[in-house]
Amino acid sequence: MAAKKKSAKLHKCPTCGMLVQFTDEDFPFCSDRCRKIDLGKWAMGVYKISSPVLDPEVLEDLGGAGRGRTGGSGGDMDED
């Protein structure tokens, strides 16, 4: 097998696609401008971190959230 040269890894800026080295000051972005554009997208809700809700208690709470429940335990105390 041929010996591989050690070279600086290049990545693409997630905002504009320009090549960026790991050692660059604004890594993984190419500039502070691209970093701020990305932050703005997070702030506006363009990007989301989502996963399925599997906890039954959380699903029950989410199911009642849109029905105008107000404060406290939501009247679930009578279900013993």
N, C-alpha and C positions, 0 to 999 in steps of 0.2 A: 504494500500500500504506500502511496506517495505521501510524503510529509506535507502537512498543511501549514501554510503561512499564518502567523498570527496577524490579523488585521483588525482595525477598529470596526465594530459592528455598525452598520448603517440601518436606520429605521426611517420610516416615513412619518412626517408630522401628521397627526390625526386631523388637523384642521385643513391644511392646504396641500399636503402630500409631498412637500419638499423633503429631500434627504437630510437626515439629522444624525450626528454621531452621538454615541453614548456619553462622551465627555463634554458635549456642548452645555453651556450654562442653562439653557431653557429646556433641556431634554425632558420629556419626549417631544416638545414643541420646537419649532424652528426659531420662534421669536416670542417676545412678551405679548405682542399683538395677538398671535394665534392662541396663546395661553388664555388671554382675556376673552377672546371670542368663544373658546370652549367653556369657560366659566359662565359666560352669559347664557349659553345653551342649557347648562345645568340649571341655572337660576330661572329660566323661562319654562322649564319642564319639558324641553325637547328630549332630553335623556332621562330614562327612568331605570331604577333597579327594581325588578319585580320577580317574584317567585310565587308558586302556588301556596295558598294557605291550607295547611293540613290539620291544624289544631281545631277540634270540634267546638271548643268554647269560643275561640276567636271567630269561627264561622258564624256562630249564633249571634255574637255581638255585632258583626258586620251586617247580618241579615236584618237586624232591627234598627240599624242606624238611619235608614231612609224613611222610617215610618213615624217620625216625629216623637220618638221617645225622649223623655226629659229626665236628666240627672239620676243620681242614686243607682239602685240596683235594677231599675226598670220593672219592678213588680214581680220578679222571678222568685221571691221568697216563699210563695204559696205552693210551689211545686215539689215539696218534700215527699 
